[in-house]
Amino acid sequence: MSTTDAAPRPPGSARLLFARTVLVSEAFVVLFATLVAHGLRLADRPVVWAAGGAVMLAAVLATAALRRPRVGLVAGSLVQLVLVAGGLVVPMMFVVGVVFALIWVVSLQLGGRIDLERQERYAAEVALRAGGADDAGGADAPDAADAAGDADAADAAGATGQAH
């Protein structure tokens, strides 16, 4: 049995990949926002770092929770709300939070669409391989290609003859 005879590997989830990417990016954004709050002395430094650390931890835990997609997506959505609410402390976080929330929504929708297309392609590939094994290699396909190639060659020869 060759590697081409083996069943194709099922596709991974683009939606979960996008969700992980957004959440990890948000953890870094929260780190930088915490540094800003620290530098501006918006609150006592232990409070700033405790709050920032809690939000970073929430983003990382939501990323880990994506192993169970429904739980992870809900947790990730809650992180989006917390990030927007961070604007109450650091006003620029309203803008950053809304931008990341939009990225979150778009990535979930686009990722879902990509996942559907990947599943359709996977099902077609599995069906093709299953049909190909029953068809003894699809012996009719080369004949059709040869006939099409011969017709193209005849057309080219006819066009050359007409040009003289």
C-alpha positions, 0 to 999 in steps of 0.5 A: 500500500503506497501513501497515495492509497491511504485515506487523506487526513481530515482537515483541521479547523480554520475557525479554531486556528483563527480563534487561537491566534486572536486570543494569543494576540490579545494576551500580548495586547493586554501585556502592553496595555498593562505596561501603559497603565503601569507607566501612567500610574493609573492605579497602584502598581500591584493592582494594575499588574493583578488586573492585567495578569488576570486578563492575560491569564483569561486569554491564555485559558480561553485559548487552552479551552478551545480544545473543547470548541464550544467552551473555548469560543464562549470563553473567548467571547467573554475575553472580548467583552473584558478587553473592551471594558478595559477602556474604562481604565485605559481609554485607548483600550475601547478602540483596541477592544472594539477592533479585536472584537471585530477581528474575533467575529470576522475570524469566527465567521470566515473560519466557519466558512473555510471549515465548510469548504474544507469538509466538502473538499475532504469528502470529495477527495475521500469519495474520489479515492474510494471510486478510483479504487473501484474503477481500477485506476480510472483507465478511461481518463487517459483515452479522453485526454488523448482524444482531446489532445489529438483534436487540438493538434488537428485544429492547430494543423488546420489553422496553419494550413489556412494561414498559407 
